[in-house]
Amino acid sequence: MADAKQPDVSKLSFEDALKELETIVGKLEQGDVSLDESIAIYERGDALKKHCDALLKKAEAKVEKITSADGKATGTEPLDVE
């Protein structure tokens, strides 16, 4: 699964990376892949997880920057995800 045909992880959107990561987790949970393939897709999954984490941190930083309507720093506020 981890070959040259796959897109570069750093070029994937958050949604595409998360979808691929979910597919990898499903394959690993099923346990019907060879050891070599398991290692390869685990490594790809780790890279996808790190990419998703980085994208989430960037989004969080953007939200923190726009918490003040008048352009002045007011501190950070938690993101209401509900």
C-alpha positions as CSV (number, residue, x, y, z in Angstrom):
1,M,0.0,0.0,0.0
2,A,2.8,2.4,0.7
3,D,4.2,2.9,-2.8
4,A,4.9,5.6,-5.4
5,K,1.2,5.5,-6.6
6,Q,0.0,7.1,-3.4
7,P,-0.1,10.9,-3.1
8,D,2.4,12.7,-0.9
9,V,0.9,12.9,2.6
10,S,1.8,16.6,2.9
11,K,-0.4,17.4,-0.2
12,L,-3.5,15.8,1.2
13,S,-6.4,17.8,2.6
14,F,-7.4,17.0,6.2
15,E,-10.5,15.2,5.0
16,D,-8.6,13.0,2.5
17,A,-5.9,12.2,5.0
18,L,-8.4,11.3,7.7
19,K,-10.3,9.1,5.3
20,E,-7.2,7.2,4.3
21,L,-6.2,6.9,7.9
22,E,-9.5,5.3,8.8
23,T,-9.1,2.8,5.9
24,I,-5.7,1.9,7.2
25,V,-7.0,1.4,10.8
26,G,-9.7,-0.8,9.4
27,K,-7.3,-3.0,7.6
28,L,-5.0,-3.3,10.6
29,E,-8.0,-4.2,12.9
30,Q,-9.1,-6.9,10.5
31,G,-5.7,-8.5,10.7
32,D,-5.9,-10.0,7.2
33,V,-2.8,-8.3,5.7
34,S,0.7,-9.7,5.6
35,L,3.3,-8.6,8.2
36,D,5.2,-6.6,5.6
37,E,2.1,-4.8,4.4
38,S,1.0,-4.2,8.0
39,I,4.3,-2.4,8.7
40,A,4.1,-0.4,5.5
41,I,0.6,0.8,6.1
42,Y,1.3,1.4,9.7
43,E,4.1,3.8,8.7
44,R,1.8,5.5,6.2
45,G,-0.8,5.8,8.9
46,D,1.6,7.4,11.3
47,A,2.5,10.0,8.7
48,L,-1.2,10.6,8.0
49,K,-1.8,11.1,11.8
50,K,1.0,13.6,12.1
51,H,-0.2,15.5,9.1
52,C,-3.8,15.6,10.5
53,D,-2.4,16.8,13.8
54,A,-0.4,19.6,12.1
55,L,-3.4,20.7,10.1
56,L,-5.6,20.8,13.2
57,K,-3.0,22.9,15.1
58,K,-2.9,25.4,12.2
59,A,-6.7,25.7,12.2
60,E,-6.7,26.2,16.0
61,A,-4.1,28.9,15.7
62,K,-6.2,30.7,13.1
63,V,-9.2,30.5,15.3
64,E,-7.2,32.0,18.2
65,K,-6.1,34.9,16.0
66,I,-9.6,35.9,15.0
67,T,-11.2,35.9,18.5
68,S,-11.1,39.7,18.6
69,A,-13.4,41.6,16.3
70,D,-11.6,44.9,16.7
71,G,-8.2,43.5,15.8
72,K,-6.8,43.7,19.3
73,A,-5.4,40.6,21.1
74,T,-7.9,39.5,23.7
75,G,-6.3,36.1,24.5
76,T,-7.6,32.8,23.3
77,E,-11.0,31.3,23.7
78,P,-11.9,27.6,23.3
79,L,-13.4,26.6,20.0
80,D,-17.0,25.6,20.4
81,V,-17.3,22.5,18.4
82,E,-20.9,21.6,19.3
